[in-house]
Every structure is written in C-alpha cells, then in structure tokens.
Amino acid sequence: MAVKERVGVVVSTKMDKTAVVAVENRSPHPKYGKIVVKTKKFKAHDPENQCQEGDRVRIRETRPLSKTKRWEIKTILTAH
C-alpha cells in the first residue's frame, strides 16, 4: 500500500501544531474539455509550527491525529 502524498499551499496557521493546506486538482471537464480547478483543504500536523501562510508544502497521509487531522507536513518546498 502506497502512502498518499499531495502538494499544496498553506492557507492558515492559526491553530497550534496544525496547518490548513489547500490542494488544487486540475482536470478536464468530461464533456466540454475545459480545465476545471477544484480545491480541497486538508488539516496537516506541523509539530514545530514551521509553516507560514503562502508556503508550498508536500503533505502525506498518516494515522488519525485528531477528529479532522489525518495528514502531516513532510517538507516545505518553497517558503513564503
């Protein structure tokens, strides 16, 4: 079983040890072919509070850490 990974942008760091990461999914519309952008937000564990809003990060799936937190920050790709 492969570990799921996503790349997204940090949109909120107001919670302690948690960052909200928005991940964009671009795919063509099945009938019309236009590229449709869908955004989903994930709550990711950030134990040292290193992330800032605007950072591009890679997150990976992990065991449930709280009611809504199932991802963790793996690396910060570009800092804001």
PyMOL Python script that loads the backbone (N, CA, C, O; Angstrom):
from pymol import cmd

cmd.read_pdbstr("""\
ATOM      1  N   MET A   1       0.847  -1.188   0.000  1.00  0.00           N
ATOM      2  CA  MET A   1       0.000   0.000   0.000  1.00  0.00           C
ATOM      3  C   MET A   1       0.889   1.247   0.000  1.00  0.00           C
ATOM      4  O   MET A   1       1.730   1.423   0.882  1.00  0.00           O
ATOM      5  N   ALA A   2       0.694   2.090  -0.981  1.00  0.00           N
ATOM      6  CA  ALA A   2       1.500   3.308  -1.096  1.00  0.00           C
ATOM      7  C   ALA A   2       0.927   4.410  -0.212  1.00  0.00           C
ATOM      8  O   ALA A   2      -0.284   4.513  -0.017  1.00  0.00           O
ATOM      9  N   VAL A   3       1.828   5.224   0.313  1.00  0.00           N
ATOM     10  CA  VAL A   3       1.413   6.355   1.140  1.00  0.00           C
ATOM     11  C   VAL A   3       1.008   7.497   0.212  1.00  0.00           C
ATOM     12  O   VAL A   3       1.754   7.853  -0.700  1.00  0.00           O
ATOM     13  N   LYS A   4      -0.166   8.069   0.443  1.00  0.00           N
ATOM     14  CA  LYS A   4      -0.636   9.172  -0.392  1.00  0.00           C
ATOM     15  C   LYS A   4       0.125  10.449  -0.049  1.00  0.00           C
ATOM     16  O   LYS A   4       0.366  10.758   1.118  1.00  0.00           O
ATOM     17  N   GLU A   5       0.496  11.182  -1.102  1.00  0.00           N
ATOM     18  CA  GLU A   5       1.159  12.467  -0.920  1.00  0.00           C
ATOM     19  C   GLU A   5       0.487  13.496  -1.811  1.00  0.00           C
ATOM     20  O   GLU A   5       0.026  13.174  -2.905  1.00  0.00           O
ATOM     21  N   ARG A   6       0.434  14.733  -1.339  1.00  0.00           N
ATOM     22  CA  ARG A   6      -0.152  15.831  -2.100  1.00  0.00           C
ATOM     23  C   ARG A   6       0.752  17.048  -1.953  1.00  0.00           C
ATOM     24  O   ARG A   6       1.503  17.159  -0.984  1.00  0.00           O
ATOM     25  N   VAL A   7       0.677  17.957  -2.918  1.00  0.00           N
ATOM     26  CA  VAL A   7       1.403  19.225  -2.850  1.00  0.00           C
ATOM     27  C   VAL A   7       0.368  20.333  -2.847  1.00  0.00           C
ATOM     28  O   VAL A   7      -0.542  20.343  -3.676  1.00  0.00           O
ATOM     29  N   GLY A   8       0.508  21.281  -1.904  1.00  0.00           N
ATOM     30  CA  GLY A   8      -0.456  22.364  -1.801  1.00  0.00           C
ATOM     31  C   GLY A   8       0.143  23.589  -1.152  1.00  0.00           C
ATOM     32  O   GLY A   8       1.336  23.643  -0.853  1.00  0.00           O
ATOM     33  N   VAL A   9      -0.719  24.578  -0.939  1.00  0.00           N
ATOM     34  CA  VAL A   9      -0.310  25.858  -0.366  1.00  0.00           C
ATOM     35  C   VAL A   9      -0.958  26.008   1.002  1.00  0.00           C
ATOM     36  O   VAL A   9      -2.143  25.719   1.172  1.00  0.00           O
ATOM     37  N   VAL A  10      -0.172  26.463   1.980  1.00  0.00           N
ATOM     38  CA  VAL A  10      -0.688  26.687   3.333  1.00  0.00           C
ATOM     39  C   VAL A  10      -1.574  27.932   3.315  1.00  0.00           C
ATOM     40  O   VAL A  10      -1.138  29.007   2.904  1.00  0.00           O
ATOM     41  N   VAL A  11      -2.829  27.778   3.767  1.00  0.00           N
ATOM     42  CA  VAL A  11      -3.762  28.908   3.772  1.00  0.00           C
ATOM     43  C   VAL A  11      -4.068  29.402   5.179  1.00  0.00           C
ATOM     44  O   VAL A  11      -4.603  30.498   5.340  1.00  0.00           O
ATOM     45  N   SER A  12      -3.733  28.603   6.215  1.00  0.00           N
ATOM     46  CA  SER A  12      -3.978  29.045   7.582  1.00  0.00           C
ATOM     47  C   SER A  12      -3.020  28.335   8.529  1.00  0.00           C
ATOM     48  O   SER A  12      -2.755  27.141   8.394  1.00  0.00           O
ATOM     49  N   THR A  13      -2.497  29.110   9.508  1.00  0.00           N
ATOM     50  CA  THR A  13      -1.630  28.534  10.546  1.00  0.00           C
ATOM     51  C   THR A  13      -2.076  29.019  11.921  1.00  0.00           C
ATOM     52  O   THR A  13      -1.259  29.126  12.835  1.00  0.00           O
ATOM     53  N   LYS A  14      -3.344  29.307  12.072  1.00  0.00           N
ATOM     54  CA  LYS A  14      -3.842  29.891  13.315  1.00  0.00           C
ATOM     55  C   LYS A  14      -3.933  28.879  14.453  1.00  0.00           C
ATOM     56  O   LYS A  14      -3.894  29.258  15.623  1.00  0.00           O
ATOM     57  N   MET A  15      -4.053  27.593  14.119  1.00  0.00           N
ATOM     58  CA  MET A  15      -4.125  26.562  15.151  1.00  0.00           C
ATOM     59  C   MET A  15      -2.720  26.146  15.576  1.00  0.00           C
ATOM     60  O   MET A  15      -1.774  26.248  14.795  1.00  0.00           O
ATOM     61  N   ASP A  16      -2.588  25.684  16.799  1.00  0.00           N
ATOM     62  CA  ASP A  16      -1.294  25.233  17.302  1.00  0.00           C
ATOM     63  C   ASP A  16      -0.965  23.865  16.714  1.00  0.00           C
ATOM     64  O   ASP A  16      -1.782  22.946  16.782  1.00  0.00           O
ATOM     65  N   LYS A  17       0.228  23.726  16.136  1.00  0.00           N
ATOM     66  CA  LYS A  17       0.735  22.482  15.560  1.00  0.00           C
ATOM     67  C   LYS A  17      -0.119  21.956  14.410  1.00  0.00           C
ATOM     68  O   LYS A  17      -0.067  20.765  14.101  1.00  0.00           O
ATOM     69  N   THR A  18      -0.897  22.817  13.777  1.00  0.00           N
ATOM     70  CA  THR A  18      -1.741  22.417  12.654  1.00  0.00           C
ATOM     71  C   THR A  18      -1.703  23.486  11.580  1.00  0.00           C
ATOM     72  O   THR A  18      -1.751  24.681  11.873  1.00  0.00           O
ATOM     73  N   ALA A  19      -1.615  23.046  10.334  1.00  0.00           N
ATOM     74  CA  ALA A  19      -1.674  23.957   9.195  1.00  0.00           C
ATOM     75  C   ALA A  19      -2.770  23.475   8.258  1.00  0.00           C
ATOM     76  O   ALA A  19      -2.941  22.271   8.067  1.00  0.00           O
ATOM     77  N   VAL A  20      -3.514  24.407   7.675  1.00  0.00           N
ATOM     78  CA  VAL A  20      -4.529  24.062   6.696  1.00  0.00           C
ATOM     79  C   VAL A  20      -3.905  24.233   5.318  1.00  0.00           C
ATOM     80  O   VAL A  20      -3.428  25.313   4.969  1.00  0.00           O
ATOM     81  N   VAL A  21      -3.914  23.148   4.534  1.00  0.00           N
ATOM     82  CA  VAL A  21      -3.263  23.134   3.230  1.00  0.00           C
ATOM     83  C   VAL A  21      -4.319  22.968   2.151  1.00  0.00           C
ATOM     84  O   VAL A  21      -5.111  22.026   2.188  1.00  0.00           O
ATOM     85  N   ALA A  22      -4.329  23.896   1.176  1.00  0.00           N
ATOM     86  CA  ALA A  22      -5.264  23.826   0.050  1.00  0.00           C
ATOM     87  C   ALA A  22      -4.559  23.137  -1.112  1.00  0.00           C
ATOM     88  O   ALA A  22      -3.489  23.567  -1.542  1.00  0.00           O
ATOM     89  N   VAL A  23      -5.169  22.062  -1.618  1.00  0.00           N
ATOM     90  CA  VAL A  23      -4.604  21.295  -2.727  1.00  0.00           C
ATOM     91  C   VAL A  23      -5.503  21.478  -3.938  1.00  0.00           C
ATOM     92  O   VAL A  23      -6.710  21.244  -3.864  1.00  0.00           O
ATOM     93  N   GLU A  24      -4.911  21.900  -5.065  1.00  0.00           N
ATOM     94  CA  GLU A  24      -5.659  22.103  -6.303  1.00  0.00           C
ATOM     95  C   GLU A  24      -5.634  20.840  -7.144  1.00  0.00           C
ATOM     96  O   GLU A  24      -4.607  20.171  -7.251  1.00  0.00           O
ATOM     97  N   ASN A  25      -6.771  20.522  -7.738  1.00  0.00           N
ATOM     98  CA  ASN A  25      -6.864  19.413  -8.678  1.00  0.00           C
ATOM     99  C   ASN A  25      -7.371  19.977  -9.997  1.00  0.00           C
ATOM    100  O   ASN A  25      -8.506  20.447 -10.077  1.00  0.00           O
ATOM    101  N   ARG A  26      -6.531  19.933 -11.040  1.00  0.00           N
ATOM    102  CA  ARG A  26      -6.913  20.437 -12.357  1.00  0.00           C
ATOM    103  C   ARG A  26      -7.185  19.247 -13.258  1.00  0.00           C
ATOM    104  O   ARG A  26      -6.323  18.389 -13.445  1.00  0.00           O
ATOM    105  N   SER A  27      -8.406  19.198 -13.825  1.00  0.00           N
ATOM    106  CA  SER A  27      -8.748  18.103 -14.723  1.00  0.00           C
ATOM    107  C   SER A  27      -9.730  18.613 -15.771  1.00  0.00           C
ATOM    108  O   SER A  27     -10.497  19.538 -15.506  1.00  0.00           O
ATOM    109  N   PRO A  28      -9.710  18.016 -16.952  1.00  0.00           N
ATOM    110  CA  PRO A  28     -10.646  18.460 -17.992  1.00  0.00           C
ATOM    111  C   PRO A  28     -12.076  18.018 -17.684  1.00  0.00           C
ATOM    112  O   PRO A  28     -12.308  16.944 -17.129  1.00  0.00           O
ATOM    113  N   HIS A  29     -13.024  18.872 -18.058  1.00  0.00           N
ATOM    114  CA  HIS A  29     -14.431  18.525 -17.920  1.00  0.00           C
ATOM    115  C   HIS A  29     -14.713  17.321 -18.816  1.00  0.00           C
ATOM    116  O   HIS A  29     -14.248  17.282 -19.955  1.00  0.00           O
ATOM    117  N   PRO A  30     -15.471  16.331 -18.316  1.00  0.00           N
ATOM    118  CA  PRO A  30     -15.672  15.115 -19.112  1.00  0.00           C
ATOM    119  C   PRO A  30     -16.342  15.352 -20.472  1.00  0.00           C
ATOM    120  O   PRO A  30     -16.043  14.654 -21.442  1.00  0.00           O
ATOM    121  N   LYS A  31     -17.236  16.323 -20.542  1.00  0.00           N
ATOM    122  CA  LYS A  31     -17.945  16.547 -21.805  1.00  0.00           C
ATOM    123  C   LYS A  31     -17.342  17.681 -22.612  1.00  0.00           C
ATOM    124  O   LYS A  31     -17.161  17.545 -23.822  1.00  0.00           O
ATOM    125  N   TYR A  32     -17.025  18.801 -21.968  1.00  0.00           N
ATOM    126  CA  TYR A  32     -16.650  20.007 -22.703  1.00  0.00           C
ATOM    127  C   TYR A  32     -15.144  20.202 -22.837  1.00  0.00           C
ATOM    128  O   TYR A  32     -14.698  20.997 -23.665  1.00  0.00           O
ATOM    129  N   GLY A  33     -14.353  19.489 -22.036  1.00  0.00           N
ATOM    130  CA  GLY A  33     -12.913  19.547 -22.194  1.00  0.00           C
ATOM    131  C   GLY A  33     -12.219  20.721 -21.530  1.00  0.00           C
ATOM    132  O   GLY A  33     -10.990  20.747 -21.474  1.00  0.00           O
ATOM    133  N   LYS A  34     -12.974  21.703 -21.020  1.00  0.00           N
ATOM    134  CA  LYS A  34     -12.362  22.845 -20.345  1.00  0.00           C
ATOM    135  C   LYS A  34     -11.712  22.378 -19.042  1.00  0.00           C
ATOM    136  O   LYS A  34     -12.249  21.515 -18.348  1.00  0.00           O
ATOM    137  N   ILE A  35     -10.558  22.953 -18.717  1.00  0.00           N
ATOM    138  CA  ILE A  35      -9.872  22.594 -17.476  1.00  0.00           C
ATOM    139  C   ILE A  35     -10.644  23.179 -16.297  1.00  0.00           C
ATOM    140  O   ILE A  35     -10.870  24.386 -16.222  1.00  0.00           O
ATOM    141  N   VAL A  36     -11.040  22.306 -15.384  1.00  0.00           N
ATOM    142  CA  VAL A  36     -11.792  22.702 -14.200  1.00  0.00           C
ATOM    143  C   VAL A  36     -10.862  22.581 -12.995  1.00  0.00           C
ATOM    144  O   VAL A  36     -10.205  21.556 -12.816  1.00  0.00           O
ATOM    145  N   VAL A  37     -10.808  23.631 -12.166  1.00  0.00           N
ATOM    146  CA  VAL A  37      -9.948  23.637 -10.982  1.00  0.00           C
ATOM    147  C   VAL A  37     -10.815  23.385  -9.753  1.00  0.00           C
ATOM    148  O   VAL A  37     -11.747  24.139  -9.473  1.00  0.00           O
ATOM    149  N   LYS A  38     -10.500  22.325  -9.030  1.00  0.00           N
ATOM    150  CA  LYS A  38     -11.193  22.026  -7.783  1.00  0.00           C
ATOM    151  C   LYS A  38     -10.172  22.105  -6.658  1.00  0.00           C
ATOM    152  O   LYS A  38      -9.051  21.615  -6.794  1.00  0.00           O
ATOM    153  N   THR A  39     -10.562  22.723  -5.543  1.00  0.00           N
ATOM    154  CA  THR A  39      -9.673  22.894  -4.404  1.00  0.00           C
ATOM    155  C   THR A  39     -10.235  22.164  -3.199  1.00  0.00           C
ATOM    156  O   THR A  39     -11.425  22.258  -2.897  1.00  0.00           O
ATOM    157  N   LYS A  40      -9.361  21.433  -2.512  1.00  0.00           N
ATOM    158  CA  LYS A  40      -9.766  20.750  -1.289  1.00  0.00           C
ATOM    159  C   LYS A  40      -8.781  21.128  -0.187  1.00  0.00           C
ATOM    160  O   LYS A  40      -7.579  21.233  -0.432  1.00  0.00           O
ATOM    161  N   LYS A  41      -9.288  21.331   1.016  1.00  0.00           N
ATOM    162  CA  LYS A  41      -8.443  21.719   2.144  1.00  0.00           C
ATOM    163  C   LYS A  41      -8.208  20.511   3.057  1.00  0.00           C
ATOM    164  O   LYS A  41      -9.127  19.756   3.373  1.00  0.00           O
ATOM    165  N   PHE A  42      -6.957  20.359   3.465  1.00  0.00           N
ATOM    166  CA  PHE A  42      -6.577  19.307   4.389  1.00  0.00           C
ATOM    167  C   PHE A  42      -5.943  19.935   5.616  1.00  0.00           C
ATOM    168  O   PHE A  42      -5.189  20.902   5.501  1.00  0.00           O
ATOM    169  N   LYS A  43      -6.244  19.388   6.798  1.00  0.00           N
ATOM    170  CA  LYS A  43      -5.567  19.818   8.023  1.00  0.00           C
ATOM    171  C   LYS A  43      -4.360  18.904   8.210  1.00  0.00           C
ATOM    172  O   LYS A  43      -4.493  17.681   8.248  1.00  0.00           O
ATOM    173  N   ALA A  44      -3.179  19.516   8.327  1.00  0.00           N
ATOM    174  CA  ALA A  44      -1.944  18.744   8.408  1.00  0.00           C
ATOM    175  C   ALA A  44      -1.201  19.071   9.704  1.00  0.00           C
ATOM    176  O   ALA A  44      -1.215  20.206  10.179  1.00  0.00           O
ATOM    177  N   HIS A  45      -0.556  18.052  10.260  1.00  0.00           N
ATOM    178  CA  HIS A  45       0.195  18.191  11.506  1.00  0.00           C
ATOM    179  C   HIS A  45       1.523  18.892  11.240  1.00  0.00           C
ATOM    180  O   HIS A  45       2.284  18.481  10.363  1.00  0.00           O
ATOM    181  N   ASP A  46       1.796  19.947  11.999  1.00  0.00           N
ATOM    182  CA  ASP A  46       3.031  20.731  11.871  1.00  0.00           C
ATOM    183  C   ASP A  46       3.609  20.879  13.278  1.00  0.00           C
ATOM    184  O   ASP A  46       3.376  21.901  13.923  1.00  0.00           O
ATOM    185  N   PRO A  47       4.365  19.878  13.777  1.00  0.00           N
ATOM    186  CA  PRO A  47       4.735  19.847  15.198  1.00  0.00           C
ATOM    187  C   PRO A  47       5.554  21.035  15.685  1.00  0.00           C
ATOM    188  O   PRO A  47       5.406  21.442  16.838  1.00  0.00           O
ATOM    189  N   GLU A  48       6.419  21.609  14.834  1.00  0.00           N
ATOM    190  CA  GLU A  48       7.246  22.742  15.273  1.00  0.00           C
ATOM    191  C   GLU A  48       6.695  24.093  14.833  1.00  0.00           C
ATOM    192  O   GLU A  48       7.360  25.112  15.015  1.00  0.00           O
ATOM    193  N   ASN A  49       5.505  24.122  14.264  1.00  0.00           N
ATOM    194  CA  ASN A  49       4.893  25.360  13.755  1.00  0.00           C
ATOM    195  C   ASN A  49       5.837  26.087  12.791  1.00  0.00           C
ATOM    196  O   ASN A  49       5.994  27.305  12.874  1.00  0.00           O
ATOM    197  N   GLN A  50       6.463  25.339  11.880  1.00  0.00           N
ATOM    198  CA  GLN A  50       7.420  25.911  10.933  1.00  0.00           C
ATOM    199  C   GLN A  50       6.751  26.600   9.756  1.00  0.00           C
ATOM    200  O   GLN A  50       7.297  27.560   9.212  1.00  0.00           O
ATOM    201  N   CYS A  51       5.595  26.135   9.362  1.00  0.00           N
ATOM    202  CA  CYS A  51       4.933  26.655   8.156  1.00  0.00           C
ATOM    203  C   CYS A  51       4.377  28.047   8.381  1.00  0.00           C
ATOM    204  O   CYS A  51       3.975  28.409   9.486  1.00  0.00           O
ATOM    205  N   GLN A  52       4.366  28.819   7.300  1.00  0.00           N
ATOM    206  CA  GLN A  52       3.716  30.123   7.295  1.00  0.00           C
ATOM    207  C   GLN A  52       2.726  30.138   6.143  1.00  0.00           C
ATOM    208  O   GLN A  52       2.826  29.338   5.213  1.00  0.00           O
ATOM    209  N   GLU A  53       1.766  31.057   6.213  1.00  0.00           N
ATOM    210  CA  GLU A  53       0.789  31.160   5.134  1.00  0.00           C
ATOM    211  C   GLU A  53       1.493  31.501   3.833  1.00  0.00           C
ATOM    212  O   GLU A  53       2.366  32.368   3.796  1.00  0.00           O
ATOM    213  N   GLY A  54       1.107  30.813   2.767  1.00  0.00           N
ATOM    214  CA  GLY A  54       1.707  31.044   1.465  1.00  0.00           C
ATOM    215  C   GLY A  54       2.802  30.054   1.117  1.00  0.00           C
ATOM    216  O   GLY A  54       3.225  29.998  -0.038  1.00  0.00           O
ATOM    217  N   ASP A  55       3.278  29.266   2.081  1.00  0.00           N
ATOM    218  CA  ASP A  55       4.310  28.266   1.800  1.00  0.00           C
ATOM    219  C   ASP A  55       3.741  27.146   0.939  1.00  0.00           C
ATOM    220  O   ASP A  55       2.588  26.746   1.103  1.00  0.00           O
ATOM    221  N   ARG A  56       4.565  26.643   0.015  1.00  0.00           N
ATOM    222  CA  ARG A  56       4.189  25.475  -0.780  1.00  0.00           C
ATOM    223  C   ARG A  56       4.779  24.259  -0.072  1.00  0.00           C
ATOM    224  O   ARG A  56       5.986  24.208   0.164  1.00  0.00           O
ATOM    225  N   VAL A  57       3.939  23.278   0.272  1.00  0.00           N
ATOM    226  CA  VAL A  57       4.380  22.141   1.082  1.00  0.00           C
ATOM    227  C   VAL A  57       3.931  20.822   0.467  1.00  0.00           C
ATOM    228  O   VAL A  57       2.982  20.759  -0.315  1.00  0.00           O
ATOM    229  N   ARG A  58       4.655  19.765   0.853  1.00  0.00           N
ATOM    230  CA  ARG A  58       4.246  18.404   0.499  1.00  0.00           C
ATOM    231  C   ARG A  58       3.706  17.767   1.768  1.00  0.00           C
ATOM    232  O   ARG A  58       4.371  17.778   2.804  1.00  0.00           O
ATOM    233  N   ILE A  59       2.491  17.206   1.690  1.00  0.00           N
ATOM    234  CA  ILE A  59       1.887  16.542   2.848  1.00  0.00           C
ATOM    235  C   ILE A  59       1.724  15.059   2.542  1.00  0.00           C
ATOM    236  O   ILE A  59       1.611  14.657   1.383  1.00  0.00           O
ATOM    237  N   ARG A  60       1.715  14.259   3.592  1.00  0.00           N
ATOM    238  CA  ARG A  60       1.499  12.825   3.394  1.00  0.00           C
ATOM    239  C   ARG A  60       0.490  12.304   4.400  1.00  0.00           C
ATOM    240  O   ARG A  60       0.353  12.834   5.503  1.00  0.00           O
ATOM    241  N   GLU A  61      -0.208  11.265   4.000  1.00  0.00           N
ATOM    242  CA  GLU A  61      -1.250  10.690   4.835  1.00  0.00           C
ATOM    243  C   GLU A  61      -0.627   9.958   6.021  1.00  0.00           C
ATOM    244  O   GLU A  61       0.435   9.347   5.904  1.00  0.00           O
ATOM    245  N   THR A  62      -1.305  10.032   7.157  1.00  0.00           N
ATOM    246  CA  THR A  62      -0.820   9.361   8.360  1.00  0.00           C
ATOM    247  C   THR A  62      -2.029   8.850   9.154  1.00  0.00           C
ATOM    248  O   THR A  62      -3.173   8.972   8.717  1.00  0.00           O
ATOM    249  N   ARG A  63      -1.753   8.287  10.305  1.00  0.00           N
ATOM    250  CA  ARG A  63      -2.853   7.805  11.150  1.00  0.00           C
ATOM    251  C   ARG A  63      -3.664   9.001  11.647  1.00  0.00           C
ATOM    252  O   ARG A  63      -3.156  10.123  11.643  1.00  0.00           O
ATOM    253  N   PRO A  64      -4.914   8.791  12.077  1.00  0.00           N
ATOM    254  CA  PRO A  64      -5.699   9.905  12.597  1.00  0.00           C
ATOM    255  C   PRO A  64      -5.040  10.513  13.837  1.00  0.00           C
ATOM    256  O   PRO A  64      -4.768   9.814  14.813  1.00  0.00           O
ATOM    257  N   LEU A  65      -4.789  11.818  13.786  1.00  0.00           N
ATOM    258  CA  LEU A  65      -4.157  12.522  14.904  1.00  0.00           C
ATOM    259  C   LEU A  65      -5.191  13.285  15.730  1.00  0.00           C
ATOM    260  O   LEU A  65      -4.951  13.580  16.901  1.00  0.00           O
ATOM    261  N   SER A  66      -6.326  13.601  15.136  1.00  0.00           N
ATOM    262  CA  SER A  66      -7.436  14.243  15.846  1.00  0.00           C
ATOM    263  C   SER A  66      -8.696  13.941  15.048  1.00  0.00           C
ATOM    264  O   SER A  66      -8.678  13.107  14.141  1.00  0.00           O
ATOM    265  N   LYS A  67      -9.782  14.615  15.384  1.00  0.00           N
ATOM    266  CA  LYS A  67     -11.052  14.364  14.709  1.00  0.00           C
ATOM    267  C   LYS A  67     -10.957  14.619  13.204  1.00  0.00           C
ATOM    268  O   LYS A  67     -11.519  13.862  12.412  1.00  0.00           O
ATOM    269  N   THR A  68     -10.249  15.680  12.803  1.00  0.00           N
ATOM    270  CA  THR A  68     -10.196  16.040  11.384  1.00  0.00           C
ATOM    271  C   THR A  68      -8.790  15.993  10.789  1.00  0.00           C
ATOM    272  O   THR A  68      -8.627  16.211   9.588  1.00  0.00           O
ATOM    273  N   LYS A  69      -7.779  15.716  11.597  1.00  0.00           N
ATOM    274  CA  LYS A  69      -6.389  15.777  11.119  1.00  0.00           C
ATOM    275  C   LYS A  69      -5.863  14.383  10.801  1.00  0.00           C
ATOM    276  O   LYS A  69      -5.686  13.552  11.692  1.00  0.00           O
ATOM    277  N   ARG A  70      -5.612  14.137   9.485  1.00  0.00           N
ATOM    278  CA  ARG A  70      -5.119  12.840   9.035  1.00  0.00           C
ATOM    279  C   ARG A  70      -3.889  12.964   8.140  1.00  0.00           C
ATOM    280  O   ARG A  70      -3.492  11.984   7.510  1.00  0.00           O
ATOM    281  N   TRP A  71      -3.280  14.141   8.070  1.00  0.00           N
ATOM    282  CA  TRP A  71      -2.124  14.386   7.214  1.00  0.00           C
ATOM    283  C   TRP A  71      -1.023  15.025   8.040  1.00  0.00           C
ATOM    284  O   TRP A  71      -1.284  15.588   9.103  1.00  0.00           O
ATOM    285  N   GLU A  72       0.217  14.939   7.549  1.00  0.00           N
ATOM    286  CA  GLU A  72       1.336  15.590   8.214  1.00  0.00           C
ATOM    287  C   GLU A  72       2.200  16.286   7.164  1.00  0.00           C
ATOM    288  O   GLU A  72       2.269  15.854   6.013  1.00  0.00           O
ATOM    289  N   ILE A  73       2.853  17.365   7.575  1.00  0.00           N
ATOM    290  CA  ILE A  73       3.737  18.106   6.686  1.00  0.00           C
ATOM    291  C   ILE A  73       5.009  17.272   6.516  1.00  0.00           C
ATOM    292  O   ILE A  73       5.674  16.943   7.498  1.00  0.00           O
ATOM    293  N   LYS A  74       5.343  16.931   5.272  1.00  0.00           N
ATOM    294  CA  LYS A  74       6.566  16.162   5.012  1.00  0.00           C
ATOM    295  C   LYS A  74       7.734  17.107   4.760  1.00  0.00           C
ATOM    296  O   LYS A  74       8.766  17.002   5.422  1.00  0.00           O
ATOM    297  N   THR A  75       7.582  18.031   3.807  1.00  0.00           N
ATOM    298  CA  THR A  75       8.642  19.003   3.520  1.00  0.00           C
ATOM    299  C   THR A  75       8.028  20.340   3.110  1.00  0.00           C
ATOM    300  O   THR A  75       6.909  20.402   2.599  1.00  0.00           O
ATOM    301  N   ILE A  76       8.785  21.400   3.347  1.00  0.00           N
ATOM    302  CA  ILE A  76       8.412  22.726   2.853  1.00  0.00           C
ATOM    303  C   ILE A  76       9.180  22.916   1.547  1.00  0.00           C
ATOM    304  O   ILE A  76      10.410  22.974   1.548  1.00  0.00           O
ATOM    305  N   LEU A  77       8.454  23.013   0.437  1.00  0.00           N
ATOM    306  CA  LEU A  77       9.091  23.116  -0.871  1.00  0.00           C
ATOM    307  C   LEU A  77       9.599  24.534  -1.141  1.00  0.00           C
ATOM    308  O   LEU A  77      10.759  24.726  -1.507  1.00  0.00           O
ATOM    309  N   THR A  78       8.725  25.520  -0.958  1.00  0.00           N
ATOM    310  CA  THR A  78       9.133  26.910  -1.114  1.00  0.00           C
ATOM    311  C   THR A  78       8.534  27.715   0.029  1.00  0.00           C
ATOM    312  O   THR A  78       7.337  27.634   0.304  1.00  0.00           O
ATOM    313  N   ALA A  79       9.377  28.485   0.683  1.00  0.00           N
ATOM    314  CA  ALA A  79       8.912  29.325   1.789  1.00  0.00           C
ATOM    315  C   ALA A  79       8.399  30.647   1.242  1.00  0.00           C
ATOM    316  O   ALA A  79       8.883  31.150   0.228  1.00  0.00           O
ATOM    317  N   HIS A  80       7.421  31.194   1.925  1.00  0.00           N
ATOM    318  CA  HIS A  80       6.823  32.470   1.508  1.00  0.00           C
ATOM    319  C   HIS A  80       7.674  33.634   1.909  1.00  0.00           C
ATOM    320  O   HIS A  80       7.319  34.781   1.637  1.00  0.00           O
TER     321      HIS A  80
END
""", "prot")
cmd.dss("prot")
cmd.show_as("cartoon", "prot")
cmd.util.cbc("prot")
cmd.orient("prot")
